Amino acid sequence: MKKQSDGSTKTKLGSIAGEIIRGLTDDNKRETARETAENVIKFLKEKNVANVELSDIDYSHRLPSKSMTKRDIVVRFVSRFTRDQVISNRKHLAKTETFIKKDLTKTNLHVLMCVKKKMPGTVKDAWTSNGTIWCKDFSDNKINCALQRL
């Protein structure tokens, strides 16, 4: 079973284990890891998310998908500083079809979605930070979901 790390340096890019980026076009079906990293760097710079260089990326690759037009990209950054910069500036993507999210384990993703969707009368918002699931109740109390019964 995949263990959720503290989220140190992984991110997914989608619409950046690392971060997931969703929404970047996938023109080359045989894209190499280097080409994927270069596309991520170009995208992050164009959208003023982060000034990332090739040396800042440990690895990046596209995930398999039934939709071959915009496959997700997993990116692992070399340092937490770079990762945190990307995560904190992802707000620049608000009006685009691309977003960046943490790559969560299947279990943590399930728990997060359950908290968000199945507890609308109790939970105002839910999110993850460094591998921990947090939520906010309607009194704006921040709660560690792993430690509290909701």
Summary of the structure (lengths in Angstrom):
residues: 150
radius of gyration: 16.0
end to end distance: 25.9
largest distance: 50.3
contacts: 462
relative contact order: 0.20
helix: 29%
strand: 26%
